[in-house]
Structures are given as C-alpha cells and as structure tokens.
Amino acid sequence: MTTLVTPLADQAARERVETATSATLFVEAGAGTGKTYELVRRLGALLLDDAVPITGIAAITFTEKAAGELRDRLRAHLVAERETWGTRADAALAGLDTAAIGTLHSFALRLLSENPLEAGIPPRVTVQQDTAEAAALDAMWQEC
C-alpha cells in the first residue's frame, strides 16, 4: 500500500529557515506549527555545518517558556549529533547554558550588562522585578 503525502504549503519557507544560514530571518507562525523544530534545525546547521561558535548566535523568543524549550531541544539535537560532529557538537554543548537564547528582554539586559559604560548606565544593572513594577504602577494609578 502506497501512502501519498501532501507537501506542506509552506515547505519552501521551512527549508529556507534551516538552510539559508547567511540570511537573517524573522520566523512568525501560530502555536504548534513547528517553529521550534525549524529553529533547532537552523541553529544546528549554523553550529555544526557552518561552524559558527555558539557565542556568535542570538536566538530571541517571546516567552521564557519558549526560550527554555528551544534550549532543551537544541541540547537534545546536539547530543544526538555528537557522533557525527564530534568536537563541534561538544563545543556548542559546552557553551549552551550561557548562550544568548532567551527573550528580547533578557537579550537587552545581556547587552546592557556587558556594556554598561557604553550604554551610560551603572555597572551591575538588574531587571526590575514584576512585583516592584506592579507596586509602582499601582502607586501611580492611586495618585491619578
């Protein structure tokens, strides 16, 4: 029995995400469409095929949950590729925990923390806690 598989309408775009590693891309799609899968494949291609050091990559997501999932799946992908890629996979794995994979806010904080003088801010800047932010907003609202 032969099973026919209908190609996805966006298959060309999916392949571009993985293979067009010299291009900067913004990937936007709904939940459950395979964004994380495609991003892991792209990051794997950059790290393993193109030998880009993990310190030279930034992967920005909208939520901490998405960033954690991306990091976990990339780790699993790199572990699975160790036999084929050896030292490239090992180097990427060694730097994965400090890699710039996170939200836009965490990426901005990273840039500011690494370059406080250039940004004109005090060293050791921190993110304002949500509770402190909410309290300040409540206080401003009460004043109005």
RABELDA-V180626 format. One record per residue. N is the residue number from 1. RES is the residue in three letters. D_LAST is the distance of its C-alpha to the last C-alpha in whole Angstrom. Layout:
BEGIN
((N:RES:D_LAST) (N:RES:D_LAST))
END
This chain:
BEGIN
((1:MET:72) (2:THR:70) (3:THR:66) (4:LEU:64) (5:VAL:61) (6:THR:59) (7:PRO:57) (8:LEU:53) (9:ALA:52) (10:ASP:50) (11:GLN:53) (12:ALA:53) (13:ALA:50) (14:ARG:50) (15:GLU:53) (16:ARG:51) (17:VAL:48) (18:GLU:51) (19:THR:54) (20:ALA:52) (21:THR:51) (22:SER:51) (23:ALA:48) (24:THR:45) (25:LEU:43) (26:PHE:40) (27:VAL:41) (28:GLU:39) (29:ALA:40) (30:GLY:39) (31:ALA:39) (32:GLY:43) (33:THR:44) (34:GLY:46) (35:LYS:43) (36:THR:44) (37:TYR:47) (38:GLU:48) (39:LEU:45) (40:VAL:48) (41:ARG:51) (42:ARG:49) (43:LEU:48) (44:GLY:52) (45:ALA:53) (46:LEU:52) (47:LEU:52) (48:LEU:56) (49:ASP:57) (50:ASP:56) (51:ALA:56) (52:VAL:52) (53:PRO:51) (54:ILE:48) (55:THR:46) (56:GLY:47) (57:ILE:45) (58:ALA:41) (59:ALA:40) (60:ILE:36) (61:THR:35) (62:PHE:32) (63:THR:32) (64:GLU:33) (65:LYS:35) (66:ALA:37) (67:ALA:37) (68:GLY:39) (69:GLU:41) (70:LEU:42) (71:ARG:43) (72:ASP:45) (73:ARG:47) (74:LEU:48) (75:ARG:49) (76:ALA:51) (77:HIS:53) (78:LEU:54) (79:VAL:55) (80:ALA:57) (81:GLU:58) (82:ARG:60) (83:GLU:63) (84:THR:63) (85:TRP:61) (86:GLY:62) (87:THR:60) (88:ARG:58) (89:ALA:56) (90:ASP:56) (91:ALA:55) (92:ALA:52) (93:LEU:52) (94:ALA:51) (95:GLY:48) (96:LEU:47) (97:ASP:44) (98:THR:43) (99:ALA:43) (100:ALA:40) (101:ILE:39) (102:GLY:36) (103:THR:32) (104:LEU:31) (105:HIS:29) (106:SER:32) (107:PHE:34) (108:ALA:31) (109:LEU:31) (110:ARG:35) (111:LEU:35) (112:LEU:33) (113:SER:34) (114:GLU:38) (115:ASN:37) (116:PRO:34) (117:LEU:36) (118:GLU:36) (119:ALA:33) (120:GLY:32) (121:ILE:30) (122:PRO:31) (123:PRO:34) (124:ARG:33) (125:VAL:30) (126:THR:28) (127:VAL:26) (128:GLN:23) (129:GLN:23) (130:ASP:21) (131:THR:20) (132:ALA:19) (133:GLU:17) (134:ALA:15) (135:ALA:14) (136:ALA:13) (137:LEU:11) (138:ASP:10) (139:ALA:9) (140:MET:6) (141:TRP:5) (142:GLN:5) (143:GLU:4) (144:CYS:0))
END
